[in-house]
Amino acid sequence: MTRNIGVSVVAPRKECADDLCPFHGTLSIRGKLLRGTVTSAKAKKMVVVAREYPRPVPKYKRYVRSRSKVHAYLPECVETKEGDEVMIAECRPLSKTISFVVIEVNTKDGGRS
């Protein structure tokens, strides 16, 4: 049974017993929603998401592309690999560097999980 997390995303088909899953556990999400690309999925329950955004340069009245990396928790029911487009949501701090959780995956071939 999946619970309503307050964001209109497609819930994962797979069930999990992870307590830190926003769909099947008790973790609540709040604050920012970010989109980015998974650059590293080597850790067991964590992914590194790189997001690109335009940053203004006032002197030249133009924008420069900036990049930032965000660490996000990966619940057991969500499957992703490097290169996938993901949506992450802010949650309470889960560790020193993790304050986001993966809530939706768009694979490169157009399928959803």
Secondary structure as a PSIPRED ss2 file (coil, helix, strand):
# PSIPRED VFORMAT (PSIPRED V4.0)

   1 M C   1.000  0.000  0.000
   2 T C   1.000  0.000  0.000
   3 R C   1.000  0.000  0.000
   4 N C   1.000  0.000  0.000
   5 I C   1.000  0.000  0.000
   6 G C   1.000  0.000  0.000
   7 V C   1.000  0.000  0.000
   8 S C   1.000  0.000  0.000
   9 V C   1.000  0.000  0.000
  10 V C   1.000  0.000  0.000
  11 A C   1.000  0.000  0.000
  12 P C   1.000  0.000  0.000
  13 R C   1.000  0.000  0.000
  14 K C   1.000  0.000  0.000
  15 E C   1.000  0.000  0.000
  16 C C   1.000  0.000  0.000
  17 A C   1.000  0.000  0.000
  18 D C   1.000  0.000  0.000
  19 D C   1.000  0.000  0.000
  20 L C   1.000  0.000  0.000
  21 C C   1.000  0.000  0.000
  22 P C   1.000  0.000  0.000
  23 F C   1.000  0.000  0.000
  24 H C   1.000  0.000  0.000
  25 G C   1.000  0.000  0.000
  26 T C   1.000  0.000  0.000
  27 L C   1.000  0.000  0.000
  28 S C   1.000  0.000  0.000
  29 I E   0.000  0.000  1.000
  30 R E   0.000  0.000  1.000
  31 G E   0.000  0.000  1.000
  32 K E   0.000  0.000  1.000
  33 L E   0.000  0.000  1.000
  34 L E   0.000  0.000  1.000
  35 R E   0.000  0.000  1.000
  36 G E   0.000  0.000  1.000
  37 T E   0.000  0.000  1.000
  38 V E   0.000  0.000  1.000
  39 T E   0.000  0.000  1.000
  40 S E   0.000  0.000  1.000
  41 A C   1.000  0.000  0.000
  42 K C   1.000  0.000  0.000
  43 A C   1.000  0.000  0.000
  44 K C   1.000  0.000  0.000
  45 K C   1.000  0.000  0.000
  46 M E   0.000  0.000  1.000
  47 V E   0.000  0.000  1.000
  48 V E   0.000  0.000  1.000
  49 V E   0.000  0.000  1.000
  50 A E   0.000  0.000  1.000
  51 R E   0.000  0.000  1.000
  52 E E   0.000  0.000  1.000
  53 Y E   0.000  0.000  1.000
  54 P E   0.000  0.000  1.000
  55 R E   0.000  0.000  1.000
  56 P E   0.000  0.000  1.000
  57 V E   0.000  0.000  1.000
  58 P C   1.000  0.000  0.000
  59 K C   1.000  0.000  0.000
  60 Y C   1.000  0.000  0.000
  61 K C   1.000  0.000  0.000
  62 R E   0.000  0.000  1.000
  63 Y E   0.000  0.000  1.000
  64 V E   0.000  0.000  1.000
  65 R E   0.000  0.000  1.000
  66 S E   0.000  0.000  1.000
  67 R E   0.000  0.000  1.000
  68 S E   0.000  0.000  1.000
  69 K E   0.000  0.000  1.000
  70 V E   0.000  0.000  1.000
  71 H E   0.000  0.000  1.000
  72 A E   0.000  0.000  1.000
  73 Y E   0.000  0.000  1.000
  74 L C   1.000  0.000  0.000
  75 P C   1.000  0.000  0.000
  76 E C   1.000  0.000  0.000
  77 C C   1.000  0.000  0.000
  78 V C   1.000  0.000  0.000
  79 E C   1.000  0.000  0.000
  80 T C   1.000  0.000  0.000
  81 K C   1.000  0.000  0.000
  82 E C   1.000  0.000  0.000
  83 G C   1.000  0.000  0.000
  84 D C   1.000  0.000  0.000
  85 E E   0.000  0.000  1.000
  86 V E   0.000  0.000  1.000
  87 M E   0.000  0.000  1.000
  88 I E   0.000  0.000  1.000
  89 A E   0.000  0.000  1.000
  90 E E   0.000  0.000  1.000
  91 C E   0.000  0.000  1.000
  92 R C   1.000  0.000  0.000
  93 P C   1.000  0.000  0.000
  94 L C   1.000  0.000  0.000
  95 S C   1.000  0.000  0.000
  96 K C   1.000  0.000  0.000
  97 T C   1.000  0.000  0.000
  98 I C   1.000  0.000  0.000
  99 S C   1.000  0.000  0.000
 100 F E   0.000  0.000  1.000
 101 V E   0.000  0.000  1.000
 102 V E   0.000  0.000  1.000
 103 I E   0.000  0.000  1.000
 104 E E   0.000  0.000  1.000
 105 V E   0.000  0.000  1.000
 106 N E   0.000  0.000  1.000
 107 T C   1.000  0.000  0.000
 108 K C   1.000  0.000  0.000
 109 D C   1.000  0.000  0.000
 110 G C   1.000  0.000  0.000
 111 G C   1.000  0.000  0.000
 112 R E   0.000  0.000  1.000
 113 S C   1.000  0.000  0.000
